[in-house]
Amino acid sequence: MSDIENDETLKSAKVDQFCHVTGSDSETANRTLEACGWNIELAINMHVDSIECLDTPVVDAGVEPVTNTSAATSSQNVVNDSHGEVRAPIPPVRQVLVEDGYNHSFRVRQNPASVFDAFRDFEAEARWQEELHRDAEAGQSGSYIKRRTLEDLFRPPLDLLFRGSMELAREKGSKQNKWLMVNIQNNREFQCQVLNRDVWSNVAVKSIISEHFIFWQVYHDSSDGQRYMQFYNVHQFPYVAILDPRTGEKLKSWNTIDSLTFLDAITEFLSDHPSPNGGPSNSQFVEPAALAESEKNPYEESEEMQLKAAIAASLAESSNNHNNVDNTNVCVDDESDYEAFDSDTEDSTSKVQNCIKYETPVITSKEDVKETTESWKTFLGSENAKTSELIIRFPDGKREQMSFPADSQLKALLLYISSKGYDMQEYDLITNFPKRNLKEMPSTETLSAVGLFPRETVFVQQKS
């Protein structure tokens, strides 16, 4: 008897709950609950579905809107879901790998002064830049005397520097189709200042950089420098790198360079990558030989050196025009150069000009040249031996690639360079990494024994 009473009480509670949730009367509640086996959740869902069916606009009068089972309702929901809304495609996401330059909203930290800045005269540098700009517009070249001060030795390459952020430098490089060259300067590293003194002041290096690169130089403790070092993981100085201005990709970097090795490396890089877009650069590539003959920096040459270079050029031209003339002595020596041009009289100047015009170099005979050319071949090794690939860099900037048998004597290389017109009594043969003077080694040693195998770059340098 108690079980029946409990069952009736439970049913009555479910009817009350059904009426409270759906707002229907008790008769509808009893009928719906009985149809659903007194499952309150199923009954409520069935009642709600029947109301939605009654509210649809197209309904036949003779068809009852209420379904009989919950299974029919569930299957109808599945069909409606399959033909209903389709999930929208995943929206594209665009993100920035390297953020744009930021504006400093805080007080900019003053960078510590460099020990080399104490030697610089910024007012004089600004005045010098204005003079260069004014002379460039007027089509003139100033005749300055070389100044031997620390200010001039360690002055940055003001005529090459790009003044602005790295983002602006990349933008300019993309527009002009030029590579971006980055130099991070560390004030505590003397080798960084040597770059300003020896590399960036080199005429050939300057010409190549101005033609093919946007040059960006910053201090390592500046905000731009620290940001660059953090992104590109820079820990060693001096640091020079070439970047693609379009993507910021680092293509090449150096930590140990001098003017000769850097010129060779940058020439090789430009031969493989003329410009960022892969085509010819906006500025035609200039061979190092032409660069060496280009106009000298007024701070790099004195007037006497320029006049002496003009005499040497005239002698070379005279040599080409008089190859069949017997050997004669040149009447203009080092002392006569200075004596002739120290005088302001026209007679002394005309004497020097006449001497240059009619005299010929010491070695002009074709037979002598032929004898020298044949002599270096006698010191070559066997044809079956492995070959040494040598790149010879001459003082005029020319580059020549030669293959010698690895067992050839070093004397063959020395005589070959002599056959090119470079007296080895006045020139040295230098290699880098490690730096050696091959003339100090026995000439009977083989190329492989002196470290010129399998490949090496040698530099013909005039003795200082």
Buried (B, 14 or more C-beta within 10 A) or exposed (E): EEEEEEEEEEBEEBBEBBBEBBEBEEEBBBBBBEBBEBBBEBBBBBBEBBEEBEEEEEEEEEEEBBBEEBEEBEEEEEEEEEEEEEEEEEEEEEEEEEEEEEEEEEEEEEBEEBEBEEBBEEEBBEEBEEEBEEEEEEEEEEEBEBEEEEBBBBBBBEBBBBEBBBBBBBBBBBEBBBBBBBBBBBBEBBEBBBBBBBBBBBBBBBBBBBBBBBBBBBBBBBBBBBBBBEEBEBEEBBBBBBBBBBEBEBBBBBEEBBBBBBBBBBBBBBEEBBBBEEEEBEBEBBBBEBBBBEEBBBBBBBEBEEBBEEBEEBBEEBBEEBEEBEEEEBEBEEEBBEEBBEEEEEEBEEBBEEBBEEBBBEEBBEEEBEEBBEBBEEBBBEEEBEBBBBBBBBEBBBBEEBEBBBBBBBBBBBBBBBBBEBEBEEBBBBBBEEEBEBBEBEBEBBBBBBBBBEEBBBBBBEEE
